[in-house]
Amino acid sequence: MPPLLPRVAVVVLLLAGGPAVLPGSPAYAERGGDWSLAPAGGQDGRPYFYLEGAPGAVLEDTVTVTNPGDRARTVRLRGADARNDADGSFAIEADGKSRDGGAWIRLAEQKVTVPPRTRAEVPFTVTVPDGAVPGDHPAAIVASGAGRTSGVRLHLRVGGPTLSALTVERVRLADDGRRITYDLVNRGNTVLAPKLAVRADGLFGEALDRAPRGLPVELLPGRRVTLSEPWPDAPALDSVDVRLTATAQGGARDTAVASATFVPWGAMAGLAGALTALAAGARWLRGRRDREPDKAEPPQNDRELTGAAT
């Protein structure tokens, strides 16, 4: 059983200078909010939590809710799992049904009222199950109140063997040939920040060569995302092999190849139309010539008359 958590500590800040002197308040002023959520720690300015422990461990930390406003604010706190958005960016599960690291979080209070110009420090524990899989289990602590929701990321790692594994799958070209679409899949148990290199070789030589570059993706373990690469200057006429190579920290690497044929169908259709018109004109001329009488040969009646006179 995890140890009993202490009650919420409410710290009076005595803000004579107003909310601008609150740690972290300028960031929330930019977002237009009147309360903020952040890891406790004051001046160290932690942007997120990082906890690590073996299966069965009980990990502890504290989250701070700051209210710089003139009236009390009530917020509700909960743990949540992390996920990937469609574009591969980090997001928090919105349905509130935690099944992984978010379900291991226990807050001292799930509802806290923060008086004006004060902050509430809420302790929490993360109890790692005995059978937890080693590796990363991204989660977050989420607060909701005053018509909005905010979260603080929790980088949670369970001790044990880790594996960085990444695959590139379903490489294909869009119908217009100007975009390469592909899937990235995290087959390991660590969060990956992948890089991608793109190369295409055709009948007429190299058609594309892009050096490895970082993607705006934070791929969580077991997740799949569908991404695309623009190719605005794809060849008009060629047969190419497109090769995508993805790499990530920990030695993760994979390559996938797709073939594509580029044909200028618009120009081909115009040429085919012109050839069809020429063929039709030739047939018309030939038919007209066949219908005209041979002027070098006298009419049949004239031949008959000539014979009779002879």
Secondary structure, 3 states (H helix, E strand, C coil): CCCCCCCCEEEECCCCCCHHHCCCHHHHHHHCCCCEEEECCHHHCCCCEEEEECCCCEEEEEEEEEECCCCCEEEEEEEEEEEECCCCCEEECCCCCCCCHHHHEEECCCEEEECCCEEEEEEEEEECCCCCCCEECCEEEEEEECCEEEEEEEEEEECCCCCCCEEEEEEEECCCCCEEEEEEEECCCCCECCEEEEEEEECCEEEEEEEEEECCCCECCCCEEEEEEECCCCCCCEEEEEEEEEEEHHHEEEEEEEEEEECCHHHHHHHHHHHHHHHHHHHHHHHHHHHCCCCCCCCHHHHHHHHHHC
